[in-house]
Amino acid sequence: MAGLLESGRATKDLVVVEPVAARAAQLAERFKVRMSGSVADAVVGADIVVIAVKPGAVDSVLTDLSKADLDSGREQVLVSLAAGVSTARLESKLPAGFPVVRVMPNTPMLVGQGMCVQSPGRYAKPEQLELVADMLEAVGKVATVPEAQMDAVTAVSGSGPAYFFLVVEAMVDAGVGLGLTREVANELVVQTMIGAAAMLDETGQSAVDLRAAVTSPGGTTAAALRELERGSLRSTFVEALHAAKRRSAEHGASNE
């Protein structure tokens, strides 16, 4: 919501449904948006209808949507941010032929640096995908993949920030063990991560090339990397992402 408003992609046309009165008042005050207690009322005239709830709450929202006057003449599109809920399941609860786009975001969208991956349902048109991508670009970058790849996307980018935070946590702890204060160690690690990510994003060079450029033969970086390889860092990451993909598939199956 903040990203949409700050980017100018949504202003007075944004309508938010929030059933908890205290939270609705909070959002209205902070974002100056129109609140509604009714899904049916909120979707009237909307081009994009976004479901941003936990997977277990999707059915109740879809039940409310089934009572709404969805306007096929406007070519409305439903966007679901609910993890593990397939487009087929969403389509089965909506009027025949209603276009659906499934999205897997990640938490850096909260600071405008998210990675959102979208997959179209059977009836979503290319222009509707472009419309949804334009909305999602307010909070970061957007990619489009077939829905069959969504479990892999969840493992790589959906859960990805947690892996990154764990590495930062480990490096900060190691820095403290080397005699740095936690404050200094945190600053060093965070800025190093920001700078390294910027190099990957802006130089066009691969991680392999950038790593090689900073690794002098027999030097300090080589010594550190040798220990990481000895600790099976690569294979551990491979196993970790496979485990995340398997769990995503299990969650998806339980949500059908």
C-alpha positions as CSV (number, residue, x, y, z in Angstrom):
1,M,0.0,0.0,0.0
2,A,2.8,2.4,0.9
3,G,4.7,1.6,-2.3
4,L,1.6,2.2,-4.4
5,L,0.9,5.5,-2.8
6,E,4.5,6.8,-2.9
7,S,4.8,5.8,-6.5
8,G,1.7,7.6,-7.6
9,R,0.2,4.4,-9.0
10,A,-2.8,4.6,-6.6
11,T,-4.4,7.5,-4.9
12,K,-8.0,8.1,-4.2
13,D,-9.0,5.0,-6.2
14,L,-7.4,2.6,-3.7
15,V,-10.0,0.9,-1.5
16,V,-9.0,-1.3,1.4
17,V,-11.1,-4.0,3.1
18,E,-10.1,-4.5,6.7
19,P,-12.6,-6.3,9.0
20,V,-10.9,-5.3,12.2
21,A,-12.2,-1.9,13.1
22,A,-9.1,-0.7,15.1
23,R,-6.8,-1.8,12.3
24,A,-9.0,-0.1,9.7
25,A,-8.9,3.2,11.6
26,Q,-5.1,2.9,11.8
27,L,-4.7,2.3,8.1
28,A,-7.1,5.1,7.2
29,E,-5.2,7.6,9.4
30,R,-1.8,6.5,8.1
31,F,-2.5,6.2,4.4
32,K,-5.5,8.4,3.9
33,V,-7.2,5.7,1.9
34,R,-10.9,4.7,1.7
35,M,-11.7,1.8,3.9
36,S,-14.6,-0.6,3.5
37,G,-16.0,-3.3,5.6
38,S,-17.5,-5.1,2.6
39,V,-15.7,-7.0,-0.1
40,A,-18.7,-6.7,-2.4
41,D,-18.8,-2.9,-2.1
42,A,-15.0,-2.5,-2.5
43,V,-14.7,-4.4,-5.8
44,V,-17.3,-2.3,-7.6
45,G,-15.5,-0.6,-10.5
46,A,-12.1,-2.0,-9.5
47,D,-9.7,-2.9,-12.3
48,I,-7.5,-5.0,-9.9
49,V,-8.8,-7.0,-6.9
50,V,-6.0,-8.0,-4.6
51,I,-6.3,-10.8,-2.0
52,A,-3.6,-10.2,0.6
53,V,-4.5,-12.6,3.4
54,K,-3.1,-15.8,4.9
55,P,-3.9,-19.0,2.9
56,G,-6.4,-20.1,5.5
57,A,-8.5,-17.0,5.0
58,V,-8.7,-17.2,1.2
59,D,-12.0,-19.2,1.1
60,S,-13.9,-16.7,3.2
61,V,-12.7,-13.9,0.9
62,L,-13.7,-15.9,-2.2
63,T,-17.1,-16.5,-0.6
64,D,-17.5,-12.8,-0.2
65,L,-16.3,-12.2,-3.8
66,S,-18.9,-14.7,-5.1
67,K,-21.6,-12.4,-3.8
68,A,-20.1,-9.3,-5.4
69,D,-21.0,-7.8,-8.7
70,L,-17.8,-8.7,-10.6
71,D,-17.9,-6.8,-13.8
72,S,-16.6,-8.9,-16.8
73,G,-17.1,-5.9,-19.0
74,R,-14.3,-4.1,-17.2
75,E,-12.0,-7.0,-17.6
76,Q,-11.3,-7.1,-13.9
77,V,-8.4,-9.2,-12.7
78,L,-7.9,-11.0,-9.4
79,V,-4.4,-10.9,-7.9
80,S,-3.6,-13.4,-5.1
81,L,-0.7,-12.9,-2.7
82,A,-1.7,-16.0,-0.7
83,A,1.1,-18.5,-0.6
84,G,0.4,-22.0,-1.9
85,V,-3.1,-21.2,-3.3
86,S,-3.2,-22.2,-7.0
87,T,-4.9,-20.3,-9.8
88,A,-7.1,-23.3,-10.5
89,R,-8.5,-23.2,-7.0
90,L,-9.1,-19.4,-7.2
91,E,-10.8,-19.8,-10.6
92,S,-13.0,-22.5,-9.3
93,K,-14.6,-20.1,-6.9
94,L,-15.1,-17.2,-9.3
95,P,-17.4,-16.7,-12.3
96,A,-16.4,-18.8,-15.3
97,G,-13.5,-17.3,-17.3
98,F,-12.5,-14.8,-14.6
99,P,-8.8,-13.8,-15.0
100,V,-6.5,-14.6,-12.1
101,V,-2.8,-13.8,-11.4
102,R,-0.9,-15.6,-8.6
103,V,1.9,-13.6,-7.0
104,M,4.8,-14.6,-4.7
105,P,6.3,-11.5,-3.1
106,N,9.0,-11.2,-0.5
107,T,9.5,-9.0,2.5
108,P,11.9,-6.4,1.0
109,M,8.8,-5.0,-0.8
110,L,8.3,-3.2,2.6
111,V,11.3,-1.0,1.6
112,G,10.6,-0.8,-2.1
113,Q,13.1,-3.5,-3.0
114,G,10.9,-6.6,-3.3
115,M,11.1,-9.4,-5.8
116,C,7.6,-10.3,-6.9
117,V,7.0,-13.2,-9.2
118,Q,3.7,-13.6,-11.0
119,S,2.0,-16.5,-12.8
120,P,-1.1,-16.2,-14.9
121,G,-4.1,-18.4,-14.6
122,R,-5.9,-19.8,-17.7
123,Y,-7.8,-16.7,-18.5
124,A,-5.4,-13.9,-17.7
125,K,-4.4,-11.9,-20.8
126,P,-1.0,-10.4,-21.6
127,E,-2.3,-6.9,-21.1
128,Q,-3.6,-7.8,-17.6
129,L,-0.2,-9.3,-16.7
130,E,1.3,-6.0,-17.7
131,L,-1.2,-4.1,-15.6
132,V,-0.4,-6.3,-12.5
133,A,3.3,-6.0,-13.2
134,D,3.0,-2.2,-13.3
135,M,1.3,-2.3,-9.9
136,L,3.9,-4.6,-8.4
137,E,6.8,-2.5,-9.7
138,A,5.8,0.1,-7.1
139,V,7.5,-2.1,-4.5
140,G,10.4,-3.6,-6.4
141,K,11.1,-5.9,-9.4
142,V,8.8,-8.3,-11.2
143,A,9.3,-11.5,-13.0
144,T,6.8,-13.9,-14.7
145,V,7.1,-17.7,-14.6
146,P,4.8,-20.6,-15.3
147,E,2.8,-21.6,-12.2
148,A,4.6,-25.0,-12.1
149,Q,7.8,-23.1,-11.1
150,M,6.1,-21.3,-8.1
151,D,7.4,-23.7,-5.5
152,A,10.9,-23.1,-6.7
153,V,10.3,-19.4,-6.7
154,T,9.1,-19.7,-3.1
155,A,12.3,-21.5,-2.1
156,V,14.6,-19.0,-3.8
157,S,13.1,-15.6,-3.4
158,G,10.0,-16.0,-1.2
159,S,12.1,-17.5,1.7
160,G,15.3,-16.0,0.4
161,P,15.5,-13.0,2.7
162,A,15.7,-15.4,5.7
163,Y,18.8,-17.1,4.4
164,F,20.4,-13.7,3.8
165,F,19.5,-12.6,7.4
166,L,21.0,-15.8,8.8
167,V,24.3,-15.1,6.9
168,V,24.4,-11.6,8.2
169,E,23.7,-12.8,11.7
170,A,26.5,-15.3,11.5
171,M,29.0,-12.8,10.1
172,V,28.1,-10.2,12.8
173,D,28.6,-12.8,15.5
174,A,31.9,-13.8,14.0
175,G,32.9,-10.1,13.9
176,V,32.1,-9.8,17.6
177,G,34.2,-12.9,18.3
178,L,37.1,-11.2,16.5
179,G,36.9,-8.3,18.9
180,L,34.6,-5.8,17.2
181,T,31.7,-4.2,19.0
182,R,28.3,-5.6,17.8
183,E,27.4,-2.1,16.5
184,V,30.5,-1.8,14.4
185,A,30.3,-5.5,13.2
186,N,26.7,-4.9,12.2
187,E,27.5,-1.7,10.3
188,L,30.4,-3.4,8.5
189,V,28.4,-6.5,7.5
190,V,25.2,-4.6,6.4
191,Q,27.1,-2.1,4.3
192,T,29.2,-4.8,2.7
193,M,26.0,-6.7,1.8
194,I,24.4,-3.6,0.3
195,G,27.6,-2.8,-1.7
196,A,28.0,-6.4,-2.9
197,A,24.3,-6.6,-4.0
198,A,24.7,-3.2,-5.8
199,M,27.7,-4.5,-7.7
200,L,25.8,-7.6,-8.8
201,D,22.8,-5.4,-9.9
202,E,24.7,-2.6,-11.6
203,T,27.9,-4.1,-13.1
204,G,26.3,-6.9,-15.1
205,Q,29.0,-9.2,-13.9
206,S,28.3,-12.7,-12.5
207,A,28.7,-13.6,-8.8
208,V,31.5,-16.0,-10.0
209,D,33.4,-13.1,-11.7
210,L,33.0,-10.7,-8.8
211,R,34.1,-13.3,-6.3
212,A,37.2,-14.1,-8.3
213,A,38.1,-10.4,-8.6
214,V,38.3,-10.1,-4.8
215,T,40.0,-13.4,-4.2
216,S,43.8,-13.1,-4.5
217,P,45.7,-16.4,-4.6
218,G,46.8,-17.4,-1.2
219,G,45.2,-14.3,0.4
220,T,42.8,-13.7,3.2
221,T,39.6,-14.1,1.1
222,A,40.9,-17.4,-0.3
223,A,41.5,-18.7,3.2
224,A,38.0,-17.8,4.3
225,L,36.4,-19.3,1.2
226,R,38.3,-22.5,1.6
227,E,36.8,-22.9,5.1
228,L,33.3,-22.2,3.7
229,E,33.8,-24.8,1.0
230,R,35.1,-27.2,3.6
231,G,31.9,-26.6,5.6
232,S,29.9,-27.7,2.5
233,L,28.2,-24.3,2.1
234,R,27.1,-24.9,-1.5
235,S,25.6,-28.4,-0.9
236,T,23.9,-27.1,2.3
237,F,22.3,-24.3,0.3
238,V,21.2,-26.8,-2.4
239,E,19.6,-29.1,0.2
240,A,18.0,-26.1,2.0
241,L,16.3,-24.8,-1.1
242,H,15.2,-28.3,-2.1
243,A,13.7,-28.6,1.4
244,A,11.9,-25.3,1.0
245,K,10.5,-26.3,-2.4
246,R,9.2,-29.6,-1.0
247,R,7.5,-27.8,1.9
248,S,6.0,-25.2,-0.4
249,A,4.5,-28.1,-2.5
250,E,3.1,-29.7,0.6
251,H,1.5,-26.5,1.7
252,G,0.0,-26.1,-1.8
253,A,-1.4,-29.6,-1.7
254,S,-3.0,-28.9,1.7
255,N,-4.6,-25.7,0.4
256,E,-6.4,-27.5,-2.4
